[in-house]
Amino acid sequence: MENDNLLSYRLRSLRSRKRTIKKDVEKQIRKKYKRSKEVWHIRKNIPLVPLSTPYQLGFVRFFVVRDDVMRSSDGEFFEGLLKKINTYMYSGSRQFLKKKRKFGRRIYVEREQKLNRVSLCSWISPKFGLTPRERQYFLKKEEYCPFRKYNETYYEFTEPWRFTLRTRPHMITHYKPIDAELKKEEAELDAYLEQYKVTGIINKKIHGKSYSWDSKTEDTDLIKSRKYTTCTMSATEIAESFLDDASFI
């Protein structure tokens, strides 16, 4: 009789076995997720090796502070601000041209280059590091995105005339060695972690939520769908128009 009681205690229920399997899967995902972060940092921190003979690979164009602005008292301020919104464009020739079709013909036109727009995520992120004085030179704007189907908020620099474009040869002086084993391991980890079910477990169990931290915006619009963009009257105006109509009295 005692042996039968011990056997019944040793037998695990179906619910207990499923819970154990689920915990083992989560432990494996956590272990591989942690290892993927370690591999990424290892590959990122591989030291660059200088080339014995540097070579030129086309040209690079970027913004610099104008000479008259640099000589002013705010020169260092705008130089630090430019480091956060500067853009770099590469081309095989010094002209920076692109093909464009006009009247059925393909012509070459100059490629337009602008300063980086500060997204809402970067605007509220302390890592981006915009100071209160730097924020005074930005203007908040909205632009409709047809792919995401909502208005994207961004901040644009209001005084781009303080910077000018400069073109220089793009010189390759260093290279990063490739670790084949490390790259293979990273590819295997990415293939595993990018699975649909695994991604859901990572967002729920590791990140603690099903959306990223930067998905929250400062102000949420009540109407974001594209089909409501043609509405020009508010609910109050519609109600007042009904009251003015004699047929509703």
N, C-alpha and C positions, 0 to 999 in steps of 0.2 A: 504493500500500500504506500509506504514511504517512497519507494522508487518511482511509482506512478506519479506522485505529487512532484518529485524533483524533475521528472521528464516533462511535466506540463509547464513548469516554470522555465525550463530551458527553451522550449519551443516559442519562437517569436511570432507575433501576429503579422499579417500581411501589411498592415499600416506601418508597423515598426520597420519592416524590411524596406518598404518604399521610402520611408523617411531617411534611413541610413544610406540608401543608394543616392537619394537627392543631395544629401550632405557631402557624400564623396565626390559627386559631380561638381558641386560648388567649390569644394577644396581644390579640385584639379583646375578649374577655371581661374580661381584666385592665384594659384601657383604659376600658371602659364601667363596670366596677365602681369604679374610681378616680374616674371622673367623677361617678358617682352619690353617692359620699361627699362630693365637693366641692359638688355642688348641694345636698345636704342641709344642710351646714354654712352655705352661703350663705343658704338660706331660714331657717335657725334664727337666724342673726345679723342678720336684717333688723331695724333699730331700730323700736321702737314709736312711734306718732304719738299725741300727746295729743288727746283730743276737746275741741272748743270748749265743748260742754255735756254733762257726764257724765250718765248716766241709770242708774236702778236696774233690775236684772234679777232679781227675786225676792229670796230670802234664802239665806244660806250658814250652815251650822252646823259647828263644829269644836271641838276640845278645847283647854282651857287649864289651866294649873297652878292648883290651888286656892290661895286666898289664904293660908290657914294654912301650907300647904306652901311657898309662895313666900317667906313671911317667915322660914322656918327656914334653917339653914345650908346645906341641900341644895337650896335653891330654884333656883339657877342650873344645878345638875347635872340636875335633872329637867326643867328648861326646855329644855336642850340635847338630852336624850333624847327629849322629846316631838316635837321637830322631825323625828326620824327615823321615828316611828311614827304621826304624826298623820294623821287622815282628814278630808276635807272633803265635805259633803253639800249639794246645792243643791236648792231647792224654790221653787215659785211662790208659796207661802204660808208663813206663819210656823209653821204646825202640823206640817209635814213628815209628811203622811199618805199612806197607800197603800191601794189597794183589796184586800179579802180576802173570799173567799166563805165564808160560815158558815151552815149549815143551808139551803142553796139561795139565800141572799140575799147580796148584795154590801154589805159594810160597810167603813168606813174605820178603819184602825188606825194607830198611830204607827210610823214607820219606825225600826227599830233601827240604832244606829250604834255601832261598836266600833273599838278601836284596830287598827292594821295588825298583822298577824302577820308575823314575820320569816321568810322562806323560808330553806331550807338554802343556796341560792346566795348570798343576801345575808349570811348568817351567816359564811360562809367567805370572802366577798369583801372585800378591803381597801378597796375604793372606798366601801362602805357605812359603814365606820368605827366599828364598835362597839368601845368600850374594854373592858378586862377588868372594870372595875367595873360598867359598864352591862350586861354579860352576866350578872352575878349576879342580875339582876331578871327573867330570862327562864327559862321552863320548856320543856323539849323535849317535844313531843307528836307523835303520828302519827295520820293520818286516811286512811281508805280512799277512793280516788278511783274511782268506777265508770266514768268515761270512759277514764282511762289504765290502769285495772285494776292498780293497785299502791298501796302505802301511802306517802302524802306526808308528809315530815318537815317540821315547822315549829317555831318558837319563839314562845311567847305571853308577854306581859307579865303578871307575877304580882300587881302592885299597881295596878290601874286606878282605885282609889278616890282616888289622888293627883291625878287630873284630873277636870274637870267640863266639861260642854257649854256652849257659848255661841253665840248666834244673832245675826247682824248682817245688815244690808242688803247685798246683793251689788251693788256699784257698778261700772259699766263706765266707766273713765276713759281708756283707751288702746285703740288698734286697730293691727293689723299690716297694712301694705299688701300687696296680692297682686300678684306679678309673673306675668303670664299666660304669658310665654315660658318663664320658669324652671319654672313648674308643669307646663307641657306637656312640657318636656324631662325632668323627673323622672318623669312618668307613662310616657313612652316607655321610659326606662331601666328602670323597675320592671317593665314588661311583658316586656321582654327578659330581665332577670336572674331573673325568677321562673319561667321555664320549667324543666321537670323536669330536662332534660339539663344546662342551664346551671347550675342550682343544684348538681348533683352535681360538676361541674368546679370550681366555686367552693370547695366544701367540701374537695375533694381537693387542688387545686393552690394555692389562696390561703390557706385556713385550715390546711391541712396535715393534716386529719383529717376523718372523715365524721360526727363528732358535735361538739357545742359544748363549750366548756371547763367549763361548769357542770353537765354531765351526770354527773360523778363525784360520788358521795355519800360521806359519812364511813363508814357501815357498810352493807353490802349483806345483805339478808335472803336466806336460802336458798330460802324459799318465798314467792313473791309472787303466785301465781295465785289467783284467787278460789275455785276449786274445792277448794283445800286449806284453806280457812278453818275448815271443820268438824272438822279433825283435832285431837284433843286429846291423843293419846298420842304420845310420841316413839319413835324407833327402838329405844332402849334398853329402854323399858318394854314394847314389843311383844316383843322378844327374851326378856325375863325372864318374860313371861306364857307364852311357848311352853315355856320350861324348867320352869315350875311345873306344866304340864299333864302328867299321868301317861301320856297316850297317846303322847307323844313320847319317852318313856324307853325 
